[in-house]
Amino acid sequence: LTKETWRQLTAVADTVSLFFEGDPERIFYAADDDRGGAMLCATVSDLAAQFRRTLWRQERPIVLTSGTLAVGKDFSRFRTAAGLTGERPVTETVCPSPFDYQHNCLLYLPPDPIPLDAADYYDRLAAQIRQLAAASHGHALVLFTSYFAMSAVKERLQAAALPFPVFTMGKRPALTLAAFRAAPGSILLATGAAWEGLDFAGDGVSMLIIPCLPFAYPDAVKEKEREDYPNLREFLRSVVVPEMQIKLRQGFGRAIRTETDTCVVAILDERAGKDRRYFWDVLTALPEVPVTHSLKDVERFI
């Protein structure tokens, strides 16, 4: 064996040993990498405790600010995750947005949303996206929650020979964004970090489409956190739903970036439909905006 091979084998042995021996302050799990292989991963089991030991013990004022710390005016999920549930006094406030959502934004929920378990789900979803993109003459951003769904819709949109260019954000996002911005009236399919990091001021995005509510996928970290709650219902209402609402608000933020921007936001998930399970959770997560179930209203707004 060469010295380099021996070094690599030693590093693997140390990692595997740590993985099997465990550590009460860490969560160990396996995950797929981008090359079809597997990774051995570790993360802090109680990040809130680390915050309490380091940041919150300081005898000085600390200001925390973001557009997505609260769900509506409720900071409880953030306070729990950040370890701010102890004795240290915390003052909370929500500043009103300068954006006129009542006039510059429209929330569209389809009258007959597609069941998520429908055999022809992706065919019908692609048809809905085509219809909405036609109403806005392109200028559309579609935010997916999985690469599989994005790929399935991409294939169907390309087969439909749309009059608008369709771009898919992959491993070279900067190039894709530049191409999208250079082709007014085009459609961008994106997922992952695009929920938080994209900025399209002006009319580059006049239609924001969210096919599926952004619930987090179960993982080792969530399984560990689940142990802190007496039952699944409490875990869903205290952790899973608030995190979905915060992620949804982050995605919604791609639509209106300046005081003069206008945009239709279309949420196509059947669970967000009127009188459905998460209808009020969706409305609570977003600013107060007019809601419609009519494609004619969408066309008039555009």
Protein Blocks (a to p, Z undefined) as FASTA:
>chain_A
ZZklmmmmmmmmmmmmmmmnopakbccdddddfkopacdddddfblmlmmmmmmmmpccd
dddddfklbghjafklmmmmnopabmbdcdddddddfbdfklmpccdddfbdcdfkbfkl
mmmmmmmmmmmmmmnngjiacddfbfklmmmmmmmmmmnopabdcddddfblmlmmmmmm
mmghiacddehjllmmgccehjkbmcdcdfbacddcddfklmmmmmmpfbfklmmmmmmm
mmmmmmmmmmmmmmpmbfkbccddddfbfklpghiaklmmmmmmpccddddfbfklmmmm
ZZ
